[in-house]
């Protein structure tokens, strides 16, 4: 049913599950399979049937093909800044990371498909109001904004 060149990715299942705010227990309960089996599938120690992959897709709102493919460039907790790290529940942080991972995947896809203009955002270090004003003026001139 699916592209045989692309194997099922447990990482993609985990990201989709967390993106939707579900636990392994939630998925197992909804699909009448054990939480342990979901964990095994996510770790890559067990492979789901094509029928189960379709059920994951239906339940989580993803095309079944999404679950097949290479690992995603995943956002990591250590790469992000949460304002209230100690008081933000881990489930919320993980969900934000899943959102970032999927946004990154979308952006990579869009950049490959679209002829986007060259990134011309300058990196300017400004420490005072006068330097900020000069940086703004420089950008306006460079981008022909008047």
C-alpha positions as CSV (number, residue, x, y, z in Angstrom):
1,X,0.0,0.0,0.0
2,X,2.8,2.5,0.9
3,X,6.1,3.2,-0.8
4,X,8.2,0.2,0.0
5,X,11.4,2.4,-0.1
6,X,10.2,4.3,2.9
7,X,10.0,2.5,6.2
8,X,7.6,3.3,9.0
9,X,9.0,5.9,11.4
10,X,8.1,5.6,15.0
11,X,9.5,9.1,15.5
12,X,7.0,10.5,13.1
13,X,4.2,8.7,15.0
14,X,5.4,10.1,18.3
15,X,5.6,13.7,16.9
16,X,2.1,13.4,15.4
17,X,0.7,12.0,18.7
18,X,2.3,14.7,20.8
19,X,1.3,17.4,18.3
20,X,-2.3,16.3,18.9
21,X,-1.9,16.3,22.6
22,X,-2.3,12.5,23.0
23,X,-0.5,10.1,25.3
24,X,0.4,6.6,24.3
25,X,-2.4,5.4,26.5
26,X,-4.9,7.7,24.6
27,X,-3.9,6.2,21.3
28,X,-3.9,2.6,22.6
29,X,-7.3,3.0,24.2
30,X,-8.8,4.6,21.0
31,X,-7.4,1.9,18.8
32,X,-7.9,-1.0,21.3
33,X,-4.2,-1.8,21.4
34,X,-1.8,-1.7,24.4
35,X,0.1,1.3,25.4
36,X,3.2,-0.9,25.5
37,X,2.7,-1.7,21.8
38,X,2.4,2.0,20.9
39,X,5.7,2.6,22.8
40,X,7.3,-0.3,20.9
41,X,6.2,1.1,17.6
42,X,7.5,4.6,18.5
43,X,10.9,3.1,19.5
44,X,11.0,1.1,16.3
45,X,11.1,-2.3,18.0
46,X,7.7,-3.3,16.4
47,X,6.2,-2.5,13.0
48,X,2.5,-1.7,12.6
49,X,0.4,-3.2,9.8
50,X,-0.8,-1.0,7.0
51,X,-4.3,-1.1,8.5
52,X,-2.9,0.2,11.8
53,X,-1.0,2.9,10.0
54,X,-4.2,4.1,8.4
55,X,-5.9,4.0,11.8
56,X,-3.1,6.2,13.2
57,X,-3.6,8.6,10.4
58,X,-7.4,8.7,10.8
59,X,-7.1,9.2,14.6
60,X,-4.4,11.8,14.5
61,X,-5.4,13.7,11.3
62,X,-2.3,12.8,9.2
63,X,-2.1,11.1,5.9
64,X,-0.8,7.5,6.3
65,X,2.2,8.4,4.1
66,X,3.4,10.9,6.6
67,X,4.4,8.0,8.9
68,X,6.8,6.6,6.3
69,X,10.0,8.3,5.6
70,X,13.3,9.4,7.1
71,X,13.6,10.9,10.6
72,X,12.6,14.5,10.9
73,X,15.0,17.3,12.1
74,X,13.4,17.5,15.5
75,X,13.2,20.6,17.7
76,X,14.9,19.8,21.0
77,X,14.1,21.2,24.4
78,X,17.7,22.4,24.8
79,X,17.4,24.5,21.6
80,X,14.3,26.4,22.7
81,X,13.6,29.1,25.3
82,X,10.5,28.7,27.4
83,X,9.7,31.7,29.6
84,X,8.7,29.6,32.6
85,X,10.6,26.4,32.1
86,X,10.1,25.1,35.7
87,X,6.4,25.7,35.8
88,X,5.5,24.8,32.2
89,X,4.3,21.2,32.2
90,X,6.4,18.8,30.1
91,X,3.4,17.9,28.0
92,X,3.0,21.5,26.9
93,X,6.7,21.9,26.2
94,X,6.7,18.7,24.2
95,X,3.7,19.8,22.2
96,X,5.3,23.1,21.4
97,X,8.4,21.2,20.2
98,X,6.2,19.0,18.0
99,X,4.6,22.1,16.5
100,X,8.1,23.5,15.8
101,X,9.2,20.2,14.2
102,X,6.2,20.0,11.9
103,X,6.6,23.7,11.0
104,X,10.2,23.1,10.1
105,X,9.2,20.1,8.0
106,X,6.6,22.3,6.2
107,X,9.1,25.1,5.7
108,X,11.6,22.7,4.2
109,X,9.0,21.3,1.8
110,X,7.8,24.8,0.8
111,X,11.3,26.0,0.2
112,X,11.9,23.0,-2.2
113,X,8.7,23.5,-4.0
114,X,8.6,27.3,-4.3
115,X,11.0,29.7,-5.9
116,X,11.4,31.9,-2.8
117,X,13.5,35.1,-3.0
118,X,17.0,35.1,-1.5
119,X,17.1,35.8,2.2
120,X,18.5,39.4,2.5
121,X,17.9,39.9,6.2
122,X,21.1,41.6,7.4
123,X,22.7,40.9,10.8
124,X,23.4,44.2,12.4
125,X,24.6,44.8,15.9
126,X,23.0,47.9,17.3
127,X,23.5,48.9,21.0
128,X,21.9,52.4,21.1
129,X,19.0,54.2,19.6
130,X,21.1,56.0,17.1
131,X,22.6,52.7,15.8
132,X,19.1,51.2,15.6
133,X,17.9,54.2,13.5
134,X,21.0,53.8,11.2
135,X,20.3,50.1,10.8
136,X,16.6,50.8,10.0
137,X,17.6,53.4,7.4
138,X,20.2,51.0,5.9
139,X,17.5,48.3,5.5
140,X,15.0,50.7,4.0
141,X,17.6,51.8,1.4
142,X,18.7,48.3,0.7
143,X,15.2,47.0,0.2
144,X,14.1,50.1,-1.7
145,X,11.3,50.9,0.8
146,X,11.9,54.7,0.7
